[in-house]
Amino acid sequence: MPVKAKTEDLEAFLTVVDTGSFSSAANLLNQQVAKISRAVTRLEASLNATLLNRTTRRLELTEEGQLFLQYVRDGLNLLEKGEEALRLLKHSPAGKLRVDAASPFVFHQLVPLISEFNQAFPDMKLEVTSHDSIIDLLEHKTDIAIRIGDLSDSNLHARHLGSSKLHLVASPDYLKQHPINGNVSTLSQHKLIGFSDAPNLNKWPLKQTVSLSYSLYASSGETIRQFCLAGQGVALLSNFMVHKDIANGSLKTIFENQIISPNRRESVQAVYYKNSAVSSRISAFLDFIQPRLTL
């Protein structure tokens, strides 16, 4: 009788395909590359078929691998749904939930809620990652991603969590050395801080056209906030990450009435796959955090 494929071998194969390499799959699954390679080889032997063409530069699915891939994805998803259904017999979601968000959102919105969430759902295990760029949920094995701004068309389900207004902010020390004189057009004379990896975020939604030139860049909104606090210039940042700084005087707002609102950067949304096997955990998490967010 042919040997049946093991679940862990199927998971290894799927992760290699989604991440694009054996080494990336090994990092994601916290296993050695050799173990991942053996798992795929074992799977191919059990199926008597080559699933992946391996070259020194890239991996490619064979025709058999392409055909088998969707069955693997559907099968593992169905198995996880079955496990989730059994957990729900206890009337409480349980198991791991993997959440990703930009670092400022993690620091200022999620971290303060984690303790209370763990008390409310003791059988759920959160795994929180932070990426300041948009990630592929499948490649990173992520259940929910919190995204700021408009969404591009996708096959993901989106839940609107709220809106977070934008503020032009600078520290009192910076404004003391570089006073605000005149209208918003004088921003061109100031030290501006922008995003290095997201040029679209450097197009500020101002009511008046202003020539913007940046003297300092960072890839993370949290780093930009720290630069502002350190008196390094002016930045346009979301309320969810600077409202406490504004309230305690660490940062001051300028030209508040010159920002177009609503605008494309204000929306805060959670995205996830519609057929997710962890739908009860997703709902529990989003239902919990949404009324507690301070956007």
Rosetta silent file (secondary structure, phi, psi, omega in degrees, C-alpha in Angstrom):
SEQUENCE: MPVKAKTEDLEAFLTVVDTGSFSSAANLLNQQVAKISRAVTRLEASLNATLLNRTTRRLELTEEGQLFLQYVRDGLNLLEKGEEALRLLKHSPAGKLRVDAASPFVFHQLVPLISEFNQAFPDMKLEVTSHDSIIDLLEHKTDIAIRIGDLSDSNLHARHLGSSKLHLVASPDYLKQHPINGNVSTLSQHKLIGFSDAPNLNKWPLKQTVSLSYSLYASSGETIRQFCLAGQGVALLSNFMVHKDIANGSLKTIFENQIISPNRRESVQAVYYKNSAVSSRISAFLDFIQPRLTL
SCORE:     score description
SCORE:     0.000 S_00000001
   1 L     0.000  138.908  177.235    0.000    0.000    0.000 S_00000001
   2 L   -65.173  145.647  179.694    1.234    3.525   -0.774 S_00000001
   3 L   -76.877  132.537  178.964    2.294    5.563    2.252 S_00000001
   4 L   -77.490  146.423 -179.877   -0.100    8.401    3.095 S_00000001
   5 L   -67.973  138.174  177.137    1.272   11.913    3.313 S_00000001
   6 L   -82.957  148.313 -178.931    1.864   13.232    6.817 S_00000001
   7 H   -57.925  -41.508 -178.050    0.266   16.507    7.857 S_00000001
   8 H   -66.452  -29.123  177.117    3.635   18.045    8.771 S_00000001
   9 H   -71.296  -39.420  176.929    4.980   17.184    5.300 S_00000001
  10 H   -63.489  -42.212  178.949    1.994   18.882    3.694 S_00000001
  11 H   -64.208  -38.833  178.456    2.534   21.957    5.885 S_00000001
  12 H   -63.834  -46.909  178.690    6.207   22.038    4.922 S_00000001
  13 H   -58.939  -46.680 -179.058    5.373   21.844    1.204 S_00000001
  14 H   -63.284  -40.372 -179.060    2.751   24.600    1.483 S_00000001
  15 H   -68.658  -37.732  176.062    5.091   26.874    3.433 S_00000001
  16 H   -61.109  -44.202  179.939    7.897   26.398    0.897 S_00000001
  17 H   -64.622  -45.121 -175.415    5.525   27.385   -1.907 S_00000001
  18 H   -70.241  -33.018 -178.567    4.110   30.387   -0.028 S_00000001
  19 H   -92.958  -19.853  175.384    7.488   31.732    1.096 S_00000001
  20 L    93.206   -3.367  178.914    9.344   30.891   -2.110 S_00000001
  21 L  -161.410  160.312  177.895   12.277   28.977   -0.646 S_00000001
  22 H   -68.713  -38.610 -178.313   13.290   26.197    1.710 S_00000001
  23 H   -66.949  -40.718  178.294   15.297   28.572    3.905 S_00000001
  24 H   -65.456  -40.297  177.762   12.384   31.018    4.290 S_00000001
  25 H   -63.365  -40.812  179.690   10.043   28.136    5.123 S_00000001
  26 H   -63.337  -42.198  178.230   12.520   26.843    7.697 S_00000001
  27 H   -62.857  -42.655 -177.395   12.730   30.275    9.353 S_00000001
  28 H   -68.084  -38.061 -178.683    8.963   30.612    9.459 S_00000001
  29 H   -90.808   -0.019  179.710    8.424   27.124   10.876 S_00000001
  30 L    56.481   47.711  178.770   11.445   27.425   13.191 S_00000001
  31 L  -132.275  167.847  176.972   12.998   24.268   11.781 S_00000001
  32 L   -76.601  149.015 -179.377   16.233   23.356   10.040 S_00000001
  33 H   -58.535  -40.261 -178.434   16.374   23.663    6.252 S_00000001
  34 H   -60.935  -36.631 -179.572   17.371   20.003    5.982 S_00000001
  35 H   -68.165  -40.018  177.985   14.245   18.935    7.835 S_00000001
  36 H   -64.915  -43.054  179.516   12.010   20.951    5.502 S_00000001
  37 H   -61.612  -42.919  179.059   13.805   19.505    2.476 S_00000001
  38 H   -63.996  -36.918 -179.164   13.366   15.949    3.793 S_00000001
  39 H   -63.310  -43.186 -179.629    9.669   16.586    4.412 S_00000001
  40 H   -69.510  -41.003  177.903    9.073   17.664    0.809 S_00000001
  41 H   -61.889  -42.234  178.096   11.173   14.803   -0.545 S_00000001
  42 H   -62.232  -41.148  179.662    9.214   12.358    1.637 S_00000001
  43 H   -63.748  -44.363  178.944    5.945   13.830    0.364 S_00000001
  44 H   -62.487  -38.625  179.242    7.044   13.484   -3.257 S_00000001
  45 H   -65.700  -40.080 -179.393    8.075    9.872   -2.610 S_00000001
  46 H   -67.889  -27.677 -179.602    4.709    9.046   -1.049 S_00000001
  47 H   -94.235  -11.410 -174.828    2.931   10.551   -4.069 S_00000001
  48 L    54.298   45.647 -178.621    5.414    9.135   -6.611 S_00000001
  49 L  -152.883  145.647  174.306    5.461   12.596   -8.211 S_00000001
  50 L   -87.702  122.894 -176.752    7.792   15.581   -8.426 S_00000001
  51 L   -97.436  -30.155 -176.523    6.045   18.630   -6.942 S_00000001
  52 E  -131.092  132.607  168.946    8.849   21.192   -7.175 S_00000001
  53 E   -89.297  121.621 -175.632   11.562   21.803   -9.733 S_00000001
  54 E  -104.567  123.740  172.033   14.612   22.961   -7.768 S_00000001
  55 L  -122.589  173.245 -179.183   17.271   25.159   -9.346 S_00000001
  56 L   -68.460  -21.682 -175.298   20.060   27.164   -7.729 S_00000001
  57 L  -102.647  -32.796 -175.695   18.099   30.386   -8.246 S_00000001
  58 L  -157.890  168.828  174.964   14.444   29.540   -7.712 S_00000001
  59 E  -110.478  143.209  175.700   11.756   26.962   -7.118 S_00000001
  60 E  -133.808  137.442  174.873    8.976   26.226   -9.575 S_00000001
  61 E   -70.954  135.898  171.140    5.880   24.122   -9.132 S_00000001
  62 L   -76.250  174.714  176.932    5.568   21.258  -11.581 S_00000001
  63 H   -60.570  -39.849  177.927    2.236   20.586  -13.238 S_00000001
  64 H   -66.977  -39.334  179.516    1.600   17.942  -10.571 S_00000001
  65 H   -65.309  -40.231  178.060    2.631   20.368   -7.832 S_00000001
  66 H   -62.633  -42.279  179.191    0.293   23.047   -9.127 S_00000001
  67 H   -65.643  -43.400 -174.911   -2.590   20.576   -9.179 S_00000001
  68 H   -73.597  -27.990 -173.480   -1.809   19.194   -5.714 S_00000001
  69 H   -55.391  -47.989 -176.116   -1.242   22.613   -4.101 S_00000001
  70 H   -66.703  -34.955  176.447   -4.903   23.653   -3.915 S_00000001
  71 H   -65.157  -39.113  177.555   -5.913   20.295   -2.448 S_00000001
  72 H   -63.385  -48.137 -178.844   -3.235   20.703    0.216 S_00000001
  73 H   -60.924  -47.050 -179.735   -4.381   24.233    1.043 S_00000001
  74 H   -65.594  -40.036 -177.733   -8.050   23.240    1.158 S_00000001
  75 H   -66.437  -45.589  179.025   -7.319   20.066    3.110 S_00000001
  76 H   -66.220  -36.511  178.348   -5.237   21.744    5.819 S_00000001
  77 H   -65.477  -41.541  179.378   -7.794   24.540    6.061 S_00000001
  78 H   -65.450  -39.655  177.917  -10.617   21.998    6.470 S_00000001
  79 H   -62.537  -42.115  179.413   -8.643   20.158    9.157 S_00000001
  80 H   -66.911  -35.415  176.239   -8.095   23.419   11.047 S_00000001
  81 H   -63.189  -39.247  177.911  -11.806   24.208   10.766 S_00000001
  82 H   -63.787  -42.279  177.764  -12.569   20.831   12.321 S_00000001
  83 H   -64.118  -39.406  179.021  -10.186   21.515   15.189 S_00000001
  84 H   -64.400  -39.755  179.438  -11.761   24.952   15.640 S_00000001
  85 H   -62.452  -38.739  177.970  -15.260   23.416   15.745 S_00000001
  86 H   -66.133  -40.289  178.742  -14.161   21.068   18.529 S_00000001
  87 H   -63.210  -36.524 -177.213  -12.693   23.965   20.498 S_00000001
  88 H   -70.518  -14.058  173.817  -15.943   25.901   20.148 S_00000001
  89 L   -62.240  -21.280  176.814  -17.764   23.062   21.922 S_00000001
  90 L   -84.609    2.170  177.402  -16.208   24.653   25.004 S_00000001
  91 L    65.617   22.450  177.777  -18.097   27.852   24.052 S_00000001
  92 L  -151.163  130.960  178.345  -14.902   29.875   23.885 S_00000001
  93 L   -59.352  143.418 -179.258  -12.439   30.419   21.012 S_00000001
  94 L  -144.603  158.210  177.963   -9.100   28.735   21.578 S_00000001
  95 E   107.993 -176.697 -174.749   -5.799   28.313   19.797 S_00000001
  96 E   -82.812  141.278  172.706   -3.252   30.568   18.092 S_00000001
  97 E  -129.354  122.464 -176.955   -4.152   33.820   16.342 S_00000001
  98 E  -103.113  119.432 -174.409   -1.461   35.540   14.297 S_00000001
  99 E  -120.010  135.341  176.987   -1.878   39.307   13.994 S_00000001
 100 E  -125.260  142.531  176.628    0.257   41.745   12.028 S_00000001
 101 E  -157.615  161.505  174.887    0.257   45.560   12.093 S_00000001
 102 L   -60.622  148.434 -173.939    2.610   48.472   11.550 S_00000001
 103 H   -55.167  -39.930  178.869    4.868   49.002   14.564 S_00000001
 104 H   -62.653  -35.871  179.509    3.164   52.260   15.738 S_00000001
 105 H   -69.019  -39.721  177.025   -0.203   50.515   15.789 S_00000001
 106 H   -61.257  -50.044 -175.225    1.238   47.592   17.727 S_00000001
 107 H   -65.100  -45.986 -168.932    2.934   49.863   20.284 S_00000001
 108 H   -95.570  -17.954 -176.995    0.174   52.421   20.799 S_00000001
 109 H  -118.255  -43.921 -175.607   -3.020   50.427   20.200 S_00000001
 110 H   -84.689  -45.064 -177.229   -2.523   46.681   20.642 S_00000001
 111 H   -53.986  -43.946 -179.809    0.033   46.420   23.441 S_00000001
 112 H   -64.845  -16.032 -176.261   -2.194   48.283   25.986 S_00000001
 113 H   -99.771  -11.250 -170.471   -5.047   45.831   25.262 S_00000001
 114 H   -63.188  -43.711 -177.584   -3.173   42.526   25.418 S_00000001
 115 H   -60.445  -47.564  179.955   -3.449   41.932   29.164 S_00000001
 116 H   -65.233  -37.889  178.524   -7.205   42.484   29.234 S_00000001
 117 H   -63.619  -43.823  179.792   -7.638   40.368   26.090 S_00000001
 118 H   -62.498  -33.379  176.860   -5.697   37.474   27.628 S_00000001
 119 H   -69.848  -38.253 -178.288   -7.924   37.617   30.691 S_00000001
 120 H   -74.250  -32.421 -177.450  -11.061   37.576   28.527 S_00000001
 121 L  -131.539   73.434 -174.293   -9.818   34.751   26.272 S_00000001
 122 L   -65.794  -18.458 -178.470   -7.354   32.647   28.292 S_00000001
 123 L   -92.417   -2.440  177.069   -7.385   29.794   25.766 S_00000001
 124 E   -96.386  143.038  178.731   -6.286   31.968   22.865 S_00000001
 125 E  -117.912  114.949  179.618   -2.604   32.539   22.119 S_00000001
 126 E   -87.014  138.316  171.210   -1.718   35.736   20.294 S_00000001
 127 E  -123.585  107.974 -173.483    1.305   35.955   18.047 S_00000001
 128 E  -106.924  127.072  175.414    1.862   39.614   17.104 S_00000001
 129 E  -120.931  159.897  179.124    4.265   40.729   14.384 S_00000001
 130 E  -130.401  122.296  173.519    4.964   44.201   13.025 S_00000001
 131 L  -128.026  130.865 -179.316    5.673   45.067    9.408 S_00000001
 132 L   -87.401   -0.295  172.852    5.619   48.655    8.225 S_00000001
 133 L  -119.218  165.087 -178.619    4.927   47.527    4.663 S_00000001
 134 L   -71.804  131.061 -178.982    2.030   45.463    3.325 S_00000001
 135 L  -110.201  160.411  172.616    2.661   41.741    3.700 S_00000001
 136 L   -86.041  120.174 -175.099    1.221   38.663    2.027 S_00000001
 137 L   -62.082  -38.943 -179.823   -0.889   36.913    4.671 S_00000001
 138 L   -67.533  -45.282 -177.624   -0.271   33.450    3.241 S_00000001
 139 L   -61.616  -36.661 -177.702    3.469   33.910    2.915 S_00000001
 140 L   -98.814    9.561  178.679    3.788   35.102    6.506 S_00000001
 141 L    51.144   48.222 -176.299    1.196   32.665    7.913 S_00000001
 142 L  -108.070  135.883 -179.176   -0.796   35.618    9.269 S_00000001
 143 L   -86.492  -41.436 -179.698   -4.493   35.431   10.189 S_00000001
 144 E  -133.713  139.887  170.008   -5.248   39.171   10.482 S_00000001
 145 E  -123.808  132.477  174.905   -3.414   42.267    9.268 S_00000001
 146 E   -93.335  121.171 -176.334   -4.316   45.754   10.492 S_00000001
 147 E  -122.356  140.502 -178.279   -3.800   48.189    7.636 S_00000001
 148 E  -102.825  128.067  178.714   -3.859   51.963    7.616 S_00000001
 149 L   100.866  178.274 -179.434   -5.287   53.744    4.563 S_00000001
 150 L   -61.756  149.109  177.880   -7.238   52.659    1.505 S_00000001
 151 L  -100.128  142.958  171.441   -7.039   49.029    0.452 S_00000001
 152 L   -79.468  160.851  179.859   -6.210   47.875   -3.048 S_00000001
 153 L   -59.153  135.481  179.214   -8.542   45.345   -4.632 S_00000001
 154 L  -158.701  176.123  176.904   -7.912   41.890   -3.247 S_00000001
 155 L   -94.859   19.386  178.109   -9.571   38.630   -2.312 S_00000001
 156 E   -91.758  149.214  172.357   -9.313   39.556    1.359 S_00000001
 157 E   -85.824  138.457 -178.288  -12.246   40.368    3.581 S_00000001
 158 E  -121.156  138.825  174.507  -11.973   43.806    5.192 S_00000001
 159 E  -122.621  121.129 -179.245  -13.530   45.131    8.389 S_00000001
 160 E   -74.232  121.968 -178.563  -13.467   48.874    8.966 S_00000001
 161 E   -96.119  -17.953 -179.338  -12.245   49.561   12.515 S_00000001
 162 E   147.787 -171.616  179.071  -12.497   53.343   12.386 S_00000001
 163 E  -126.956  144.327  179.823  -10.721   56.449   11.160 S_00000001
 164 L  -126.126  112.945 -177.164   -7.638   58.168   12.528 S_00000001
 165 L   -67.100  159.635  179.489   -7.112   61.802   11.591 S_00000001
 166 E   -99.797  147.035  177.322   -3.734   63.157   10.570 S_00000001
 167 E  -130.789  136.647  166.196   -1.785   65.839   12.406 S_00000001
 168 E   -82.847  119.728 -173.213    1.168   67.952   11.379 S_00000001
 169 E  -130.303  152.368  173.626    3.331   67.787   14.489 S_00000001
 170 E  -154.893  160.138 -179.321    6.620   69.103   15.833 S_00000001
 171 L   -79.300  155.911  175.358    8.189   69.373   19.277 S_00000001
 172 H   -56.357  -38.059  179.810    8.058   72.608   21.322 S_00000001
 173 H   -63.548  -43.126  178.987   11.875   72.813   21.103 S_00000001
 174 H   -62.635  -45.493 -177.077   11.806   72.617   17.314 S_00000001
 175 H   -67.961  -26.662  176.327    9.066   75.250   17.070 S_00000001
 176 H   -68.680  -39.179 -179.852   10.990   77.532   19.431 S_00000001
 177 H   -83.010  -25.781 -179.127   14.004   77.398   17.124 S_00000001
 178 L  -130.889   77.069 -176.012   11.928   77.397   13.931 S_00000001
 179 L   -60.408  148.966  176.361    8.785   79.478   14.599 S_00000001
 180 L   -86.017  111.808  178.519    5.722   79.047   12.407 S_00000001
 181 L  -125.639  130.288  178.404    5.226   82.310   10.539 S_00000001
 182 L    90.637 -163.928 -175.425    2.789   82.760    7.690 S_00000001
 183 L   -92.620 -172.110 -172.105    0.551   80.221    5.983 S_00000001
 184 H   -63.015  -21.558  179.645    0.961   76.543    5.177 S_00000001
 185 H   -62.514  -21.309 -179.746    3.184   77.321    2.164 S_00000001
 186 H   -72.962   -5.649  174.570    6.004   78.121    4.616 S_00000001
 187 H   -56.821  -28.634 -179.171    6.317   74.371    5.321 S_00000001
 188 H   -64.080  -16.169 -179.850    8.777   74.356    2.417 S_00000001
 189 H   -94.186   -2.255 -175.832   11.162   76.318    4.662 S_00000001
 190 L  -102.259  164.495  174.030   11.046   73.748    7.488 S_00000001
 191 L   -80.334  113.313 -177.093   12.858   70.485    8.178 S_00000001
 192 E  -106.109  145.043 -179.191   10.364   67.817    7.127 S_00000001
 193 E  -113.617  126.630 -176.603   10.496   64.134    8.062 S_00000001
 194 E  -126.188  177.685 -179.825    9.213   61.568    5.562 S_00000001
 195 E   -91.490  129.405 -177.649    8.852   57.842    4.919 S_00000001
 196 L   -79.604  -31.628 -173.686   11.747   56.193    3.093 S_00000001
 197 L  -104.188    1.616 -178.198    9.894   53.050    1.955 S_00000001
 198 L  -140.262   78.126 -177.155    6.453   54.523    1.165 S_00000001
 199 H   -55.550  -28.773 -179.647    6.720   57.555   -1.141 S_00000001
 200 H   -64.086  -25.809  179.277    2.913   57.819   -1.321 S_00000001
 201 H   -78.084   -8.030  178.331    2.893   58.779    2.379 S_00000001
 202 H   -94.089    5.250  173.445    5.061   61.781    1.539 S_00000001
 203 L   -99.546   89.829 -172.825    2.253   63.334   -0.503 S_00000001
 204 L   -72.443  134.039 -178.773    0.535   65.237    2.286 S_00000001
 205 L   -78.559   74.980 -178.234   -3.221   65.891    1.800 S_00000001
 206 E   -99.649  148.368 -179.512   -3.049   69.671    2.183 S_00000001
 207 L   -68.404  -24.469  179.685   -5.696   72.121    0.993 S_00000001
 208 L  -116.687  137.660  178.626   -2.995   74.245   -0.608 S_00000001
 209 L   -68.211  125.036 -178.600   -0.308   72.929   -2.949 S_00000001
 210 L  -130.194  137.019  175.448    3.044   73.111   -1.179 S_00000001
 211 L   -78.245  112.426 -175.541    6.483   72.108   -2.439 S_00000001
 212 L  -103.051  127.353  177.348    7.648   69.554    0.137 S_00000001
 213 L  -128.223  125.074 -172.697   11.330   68.719    0.557 S_00000001
 214 E   -97.992  136.285  179.806   12.386   66.205    3.196 S_00000001
 215 E  -102.324  -10.016 -176.706   15.575   66.476    5.205 S_00000001
 216 E  -151.046  137.795 -179.012   15.166   63.212    7.121 S_00000001
 217 E  -128.541  153.540  173.252   13.603   59.848    6.269 S_00000001
 218 E  -150.074  153.629 -179.207   12.672   56.698    8.201 S_00000001
 219 L   -83.897  -20.555 -174.969   10.958   53.442    7.244 S_00000001
 220 L  -113.522  137.222  175.310    8.833   53.266   10.402 S_00000001
 221 H   -61.376  -32.362  179.156    6.159   55.669   11.610 S_00000001
 222 H   -68.438  -37.199  176.056    7.347   55.045   15.156 S_00000001
 223 H   -65.257  -40.783  177.605   10.872   56.139   14.241 S_00000001
 224 H   -61.941  -41.263  176.708    9.454   59.286   12.656 S_00000001
 225 H   -59.397  -44.112 -179.792    7.520   59.982   15.866 S_00000001
 226 H   -64.375  -38.478  175.657   10.721   59.617   17.887 S_00000001
 227 H   -60.826  -42.596  178.647   12.510   62.025   15.524 S_00000001
 228 H   -61.594  -46.886 -179.814    9.704   64.547   16.076 S_00000001
 229 H   -60.433  -31.093 -179.492    9.915   64.159   19.850 S_00000001
 230 L   -84.884    6.915  175.757   13.669   64.726   19.588 S_00000001
 231 L    77.487   25.865 -175.332   13.111   68.065   17.825 S_00000001
 232 L   -89.748   -4.769  177.939   14.299   66.947   14.391 S_00000001
 233 L   152.155 -162.495 -176.944   11.471   68.470   12.361 S_00000001
 234 E  -109.041  139.249  177.779    7.848   68.369   11.229 S_00000001
 235 E  -140.615  159.402  175.007    5.952   65.211   10.257 S_00000001
 236 E  -105.873  111.260 -174.563    2.434   64.170    9.284 S_00000001
 237 E  -130.661  156.318 -178.015    1.351   61.357   11.621 S_00000001
 238 E   -74.353  147.763 -179.850   -1.856   59.559   12.559 S_00000001
 239 H   -58.208  -35.344 -175.225   -3.797   60.492   15.675 S_00000001
 240 H   -61.283  -20.384 -178.421   -3.671   56.912   17.005 S_00000001
 241 H  -108.132  -12.265 -176.734    0.063   57.263   17.602 S_00000001
 242 H  -124.077    1.347 -174.984    0.454   60.915   18.680 S_00000001
 243 H   -63.588  -33.951  177.411   -2.731   61.848   20.574 S_00000001
 244 H   -70.725  -37.884  177.912   -1.058   61.281   23.949 S_00000001
 245 H   -63.284  -39.437  178.952    1.977   63.321   22.889 S_00000001
 246 H   -68.165  -41.981 -178.230   -0.317   66.162   21.860 S_00000001
 247 H   -64.413  -38.264 -177.579   -2.313   65.928   25.091 S_00000001
 248 H   -92.713    2.423  175.313    0.787   66.078   27.320 S_00000001
 249 L    86.037    2.621  179.389    2.490   68.782   25.263 S_00000001
 250 L   -67.461  -29.461  175.782    5.386   66.672   23.971 S_00000001
 251 L  -129.839  147.740  177.530    4.239   67.487   20.451 S_00000001
 252 E  -115.114  144.699  175.845    2.394   70.503   19.088 S_00000001
 253 E   -91.531  147.866  177.318    0.060   70.543   16.091 S_00000001
 254 L  -133.523  152.250  177.380    0.449   73.119   13.341 S_00000001
 255 L    46.844   42.358 -175.517   -1.758   74.135   10.384 S_00000001
 256 H   -58.769  -36.255 -176.764   -4.472   71.823   11.709 S_00000001
 257 H   -83.943    5.040 -179.366   -7.170   73.371    9.505 S_00000001
 258 H  -101.934    2.387  179.412   -5.071   72.915    6.349 S_00000001
 259 E   -94.836  126.066  178.157   -5.290   69.094    6.265 S_00000001
 260 L   -68.523  129.717  178.849   -7.987   67.668    3.983 S_00000001
 261 L  -145.647  131.265    3.910  -10.277   65.347    5.926 S_00000001
 262 L   -74.299  158.593  176.240  -11.463   62.740    5.233 S_00000001
 263 L  -142.092  173.164 -170.654   -8.491   61.528    3.209 S_00000001
 264 L   -66.899  -17.671 -176.885   -7.079   58.214    1.976 S_00000001
 265 L   -92.290   -2.705 -172.394   -4.736   57.756    4.929 S_00000001
 266 L   -84.474  -26.037 -173.239   -7.356   57.937    7.694 S_00000001
 267 E   -70.970  136.252  175.420   -9.051   54.555    7.352 S_00000001
 268 E  -118.106  121.186 -174.702   -8.029   51.732    9.726 S_00000001
 269 E  -134.912  151.078  172.740   -9.056   48.265    8.580 S_00000001
 270 E  -105.382  133.855  179.584   -8.509   44.645    9.469 S_00000001
 271 E  -121.739  145.584 -179.886   -8.036   42.231    6.574 S_00000001
 272 E  -164.730  164.568 -179.995   -8.219   38.441    6.549 S_00000001
 273 E   -76.079  137.356 -173.966   -9.251   35.582    4.294 S_00000001
 274 L   -63.806  -33.724 -176.558  -13.000   35.055    4.108 S_00000001
 275 L   -97.098   25.309 -174.850  -12.810   31.277    4.402 S_00000001
 276 L   -60.551  138.644  177.509  -10.382   31.323    7.306 S_00000001
 277 L   -73.472  -12.311 -177.525  -10.473   28.310    9.593 S_00000001
 278 L  -107.482   31.195 -174.035   -9.838   30.621   12.542 S_00000001
 279 H   -59.303  -35.766 -179.932  -12.888   32.815   11.906 S_00000001
 280 H   -67.919  -36.244  177.307  -14.181   32.550   15.486 S_00000001
 281 H   -69.400  -39.015  177.352  -10.806   33.698   16.833 S_00000001
 282 H   -61.390  -48.245  179.941  -10.717   36.550   14.319 S_00000001
 283 H   -61.512  -42.928 -179.542  -14.212   37.689   15.310 S_00000001
 284 H   -61.188  -43.600 -178.940  -13.405   37.444   19.014 S_00000001
 285 H   -65.667  -48.738 -177.002  -10.245   39.521   18.581 S_00000001
 286 H   -69.021  -38.941  177.235  -11.802   42.228   16.411 S_00000001
 287 H   -62.863  -31.724 -179.627  -14.973   42.452   18.504 S_00000001
 288 H   -75.118  -48.462 -171.615  -12.770   42.943   21.562 S_00000001
 289 H   -78.220  -32.178 -170.298  -10.344   45.541   20.236 S_00000001
 290 H   -55.144  -49.953 -179.814  -12.630   47.676   18.065 S_00000001
 291 H   -72.014  -10.688 -176.855  -14.515   49.512   20.871 S_00000001
 292 H  -101.636   -7.672  179.553  -11.263   49.913   22.844 S_00000001
 293 L   -68.776  144.409  177.435   -9.117   51.465   20.118 S_00000001
 294 L  -113.649   76.661 -174.679   -8.195   55.129   20.580 S_00000001
 295 L   -82.655    0.000    0.000   -7.960   56.177   16.954 S_00000001
